Amino acid sequence: MKTLSIGAFEAKTHLSALLGKVQMGQVFCITKRGRPVAELRPAKSTQHRPVFGCDRGRVTVSADFDAPLADFQEYTQ
């Protein structure tokens, strides 16, 4: 997405609406008297929750996954 410029007064007035757009990925350059002062962008998440299925194709289970192991036969008798 393209960075949009917005004046400081307008940013203050419409902060709630801007935060909604930022949450969707929009970035704003906040200006004061036409000069860039700050950027309003989505925060980097400090907690990462894995997305279901994100490891698809990375993990394989062999056909003998549940076959008895020779090393442990003495423990199962």
C-alpha positions as CSV (number, residue, x, y, z in Angstrom):
1,M,0.0,0.0,0.0
2,K,1.1,3.5,-0.7
3,T,1.9,5.8,2.2
4,L,-0.6,8.6,2.6
5,S,0.2,12.1,4.0
6,I,-2.0,13.6,6.6
7,G,-1.7,16.8,8.6
8,A,-1.2,16.6,12.4
9,F,-4.5,18.4,13.2
10,E,-6.5,16.1,10.9
11,A,-4.7,13.0,12.3
12,K,-5.7,14.1,15.8
13,T,-9.3,14.8,14.8
14,H,-9.7,11.5,12.9
15,L,-7.4,9.2,14.9
16,S,-10.0,6.5,15.5
17,A,-10.8,6.1,11.8
18,L,-7.1,6.2,11.0
19,L,-6.3,3.4,13.4
20,G,-8.9,1.3,11.7
21,K,-7.2,1.8,8.4
22,V,-3.7,1.2,9.9
23,Q,-5.0,-2.1,11.3
24,M,-5.8,-3.1,7.7
25,G,-2.2,-2.2,6.7
26,Q,-2.4,1.4,5.6
27,V,0.6,3.6,6.5
28,F,0.3,7.4,7.1
29,C,2.9,10.0,7.1
30,I,1.9,12.7,9.7
31,T,3.0,16.2,8.7
32,K,3.2,19.5,10.5
33,R,3.3,22.6,8.3
34,G,3.9,20.3,5.3
35,R,7.0,18.6,6.8
36,P,7.0,14.9,7.8
37,V,7.1,14.5,11.5
38,A,6.0,10.9,12.2
39,E,4.7,7.7,10.6
40,L,1.6,5.9,11.7
41,R,1.9,2.2,10.8
42,P,0.8,-1.2,12.0
43,A,2.8,-2.3,15.1
44,K,5.0,-5.4,14.9
45,S,3.4,-8.1,16.9
46,T,5.4,-9.2,19.9
47,Q,3.5,-12.4,20.2
48,H,3.3,-14.7,17.2
49,R,0.4,-17.1,17.1
50,P,1.0,-19.8,14.5
51,V,-1.6,-20.0,11.7
52,F,-3.3,-23.4,11.3
53,G,-1.7,-25.3,8.5
54,C,1.4,-23.1,8.2
55,D,3.8,-26.1,8.4
56,R,2.0,-28.0,5.6
57,G,4.5,-29.9,3.5
58,R,7.3,-29.4,6.1
59,V,6.5,-32.3,8.3
60,T,6.3,-35.9,7.1
61,V,5.2,-39.0,9.1
62,S,6.8,-42.3,8.0
63,A,4.7,-45.3,7.3
64,D,6.2,-47.2,10.2
65,F,5.5,-44.4,12.7
66,D,3.6,-46.5,15.2
67,A,5.6,-49.7,14.7
68,P,7.3,-51.2,17.8
69,L,11.0,-50.2,18.3
70,A,13.5,-53.0,18.7
71,D,15.3,-51.0,21.5
72,F,12.2,-51.0,23.7
73,Q,11.1,-54.6,23.4
74,E,12.5,-55.5,26.8
75,Y,10.4,-52.8,28.4
76,T,7.1,-54.0,26.9
77,Q,7.4,-57.6,28.0
